């Protein structure tokens, strides 16, 4: 967690992850059964015994469900009870920081046994974690954020080593007046002290490492290790003399003429002549290789600023590698992770690359929050920011991100519906596990008060005294479902996407160093979400996509290869003035081969070295076409609907089906023979709110205009290139709360011709996201606002068959902000399949060739308590089921039995039979069994609280 960091004015997402390699055969992902492991004597001389400990090579397809609990913020007498509550809430893991300054308040030996205060008894806490059957993620810093005094950096170190402080432009210590001291991580004094601290921690917790049979399965390296680098203010730090002044030669003697920064530049670029040419100025000696101190005024200055930014990133990489080496030496075989290494949306892709080059086996993890430390507004735009945060985590960490720090508290007025929305999207968008921060509240011991003062409750779902708060319920639901029928299916299930957004790291970095105007990326800051970690409520392009019912993924343009690119049905490129020559060439070949490319709001005219390169622009607009005058400050552009009808979207409501639909923004002119640029005054049926300036075009004869200015000049167009299509928007695009349906239709119809969205909610503002795999999928139906909505859902299964539901009832009700996780196309037994359900599936038990599917209405009833017309009817769709003679249902190899529910109606459509059921209690069961087999018994499941 962090506080006090200025939010970068940059897109939270270019976003989303394309599908990657298969995870391997099921045998490689088998779950390892818990085994009792004897442990060395614990503290205070009593023997310890860890129960239900998983080995460190345990199945990574199993969802990790973790809760953050800080032992040092609770009295030891409360540890056992709070850990038991985590277990009861469905957690498998507990995560905790280990604050350096708390365990080592003076320069003497640290206390991990509680000799100087009972809350310092880390060993006793770890023993109780093991006894509770939980695993542990240990976060020993050295820096721990956590709204804790100095972020854990001891006062005695700061007093003894002022030379290790990070420096600003004036040479003064940076971070004065802030919540945490700013340090130069590369400084020898800090390296020595932090190494000693980590070694002490690892020695103390050795008996509790998973390799010794203990609960510690992961160690986090530092916490957001870019905190002191102020990457959103690249000229703020770090001008510490150790980095920017001439470095002493080994063994003494005269100083080296180049600083450590200068040596890094020479190693990066080769020689002074190359650097001089790059910067556009003559450099006569290594002593002139000094860091920039002002925003760039020329392209050469931009190169210098970007090099300085890259150097700062390299210092973070070096520091993480340093910490990783210590942990590997003292805790071999224990997983290592690093959280938010740069605190930026896109640049962590560079960290992942650097870690791979260095051979570091460090997992890169992220965070996702709705709001922090207050009653932040949770508007509908949050859906785009949350989806983007998830997609970025997958983009950094691979196909299946194992742990995402997920909000559990830290905003006093977030209700259950908001957290239900966050958690439902987390499952649907491909996360493999999460850590709820905080899960349990506490308080800061005297002398260690941080940004929150004495209290550190933060409206946690479990209060310091153990009271359960209302927003614990959606957390428990999420954990129960993913521990039940979903767990075996999530490992092979991927988020299904309609389109992809191209992430290009240099755009982010150019903006951050102040070269946005020079390099044409400033408009992207207006087009895209400027938030981070899901916190933003900006009217971003991802928000518009999500609220339009379009599921977008993300790809890293710098690492794309032709084969991967060819597998994308569509790519949306937020473009600036420059783009690497190789990427431009790849995109042209992609389109020529049949791809669909959308570029906005600018076409590149330079390559990565800022040399002229219009490869992509010439293919997008044609060699004889281009801008028609300078950009103008237009807020609205005109749209015209195509007269060519097409099949209606199966997910649309009957009311919308009466409207002519299809490629509605194809831009068909009134007179097809009219020249490009013909005005669109007559017949205009829509308007679109733009973001930033608008660029009119002079179009090639084969280009189709899509939008116009009031004077008739086209500002968006589409044209065929080879077997594919290119669409150019000369303006930024984002969600407008008052923009009406035109904006949603425009975005929907930018999709590849003939493409049907994977999952569609018929009524706005409801949106649907599908995560599907060979063993079935889960559909997240989300309502991002507090108004009620009744909707139908249309979703396509893996066989390409589209299912629209419910059939027998009026729709699915979402009475306010929240989300449902509904089963979709889930195999049951004997060839039978649960095609859909309108309530949540909590467990799926198989035995004797049959299956028992258990559903619950408890959560739905609680959320609908205020509605007088609330109905408890449930609809399910089944295929491959024998329902008895004379009922018109297709025969199948399996028969159906209902337990705890009454059939109220039935309809057959194709191979699917829909049943309308009236449950007689909060839970009911659907039993499927082969015709020749005996009865399938329900598993004995204790009823737990917070269901």
Secondary structure as UniProt FT lines:
FT   HELIX           26..29
FT   STRAND          35..38
FT   HELIX           43..45
FT   STRAND          49..53
FT   TURN            56..57
FT   TURN            60..61
FT   STRAND          64..68
FT   HELIX           71..73
FT   HELIX           76..88
FT   TURN            89..90
FT   STRAND          93..97
FT   HELIX           100..103
FT   TURN            115..116
FT   HELIX           118..120
FT   HELIX           122..131
FT   TURN            132..133
FT   STRAND          135..139
FT   TURN            146..147
FT   HELIX           149..152
FT   HELIX           155..160
FT   HELIX           162..164
FT   TURN            169..170
FT   TURN            174..177
FT   TURN            185..186
FT   HELIX           188..204
FT   HELIX           206..208
FT   HELIX           210..212
FT   STRAND          216..220
FT   TURN            225..226
FT   HELIX           227..229
FT   TURN            231..232
FT   TURN            234..236
FT   HELIX           241..244
FT   STRAND          246..248
FT   TURN            250..251
FT   STRAND          255..259
FT   HELIX           260..269
FT   HELIX           272..279
FT   HELIX           286..288
FT   HELIX           299..330
FT   TURN            332..333
FT   STRAND          335..339
FT   HELIX           348..358
FT   STRAND          362..368
FT   TURN            380..381
FT   HELIX           382..397
FT   STRAND          404..407
FT   TURN            412..413
FT   HELIX           416..428
FT   TURN            429..430
FT   STRAND          433..437
FT   STRAND          442..443
FT   TURN            446..447
FT   TURN            451..452
FT   STRAND          455..456
FT   TURN            458..459
FT   TURN            464..465
FT   TURN            470..471
FT   HELIX           472..483
FT   TURN            484..486
FT   HELIX           487..490
FT   TURN            491..492
FT   STRAND          494..495
FT   STRAND          499..503
FT   HELIX           505..512
FT   TURN            513..514
FT   TURN            516..520
FT   HELIX           522..527
FT   TURN            533..534
FT   HELIX           541..547
FT   TURN            548..549
FT   STRAND          552..556
FT   HELIX           557..559
FT   HELIX           562..566
FT   STRAND          571..575
FT   HELIX           581..592
FT   TURN            593..594
FT   STRAND          596..601
FT   TURN            608..609
FT   HELIX           615..621
FT   TURN            623..624
FT   STRAND          626..627
FT   STRAND          636..639
FT   TURN            650..651
FT   HELIX           654..657
FT   TURN            664..665
FT   TURN            672..673
FT   TURN            676..677
FT   TURN            682..683
FT   STRAND          686..689
FT   STRAND          697..698
FT   TURN            701..702
FT   STRAND          704..708
FT   TURN            710..711
FT   STRAND          714..721
FT   TURN            722..723
FT   STRAND          724..729
FT   TURN            737..738
FT   HELIX           740..748
FT   TURN            749..750
FT   TURN            753..754
FT   STRAND          759..761
FT   TURN            764..765
FT   STRAND          767..772
FT   TURN            774..775
FT   STRAND          777..783
FT   STRAND          789..791
FT   STRAND          793..796
FT   TURN            798..799
FT   STRAND          802..805
FT   STRAND          812..814
FT   STRAND          818..827
FT   TURN            830..831
FT   STRAND          833..837
FT   STRAND          841..847
FT   TURN            848..849
FT   STRAND          850..856
FT   HELIX           858..863
FT   TURN            864..866
FT   TURN            868..869
FT   STRAND          873..879
FT   STRAND          881..882
FT   TURN            885..886
FT   STRAND          894..899
FT   STRAND          901..909
FT   TURN            910..911
FT   STRAND          912..919
FT   STRAND          923..930
FT   TURN            931..932
FT   TURN            945..946
//
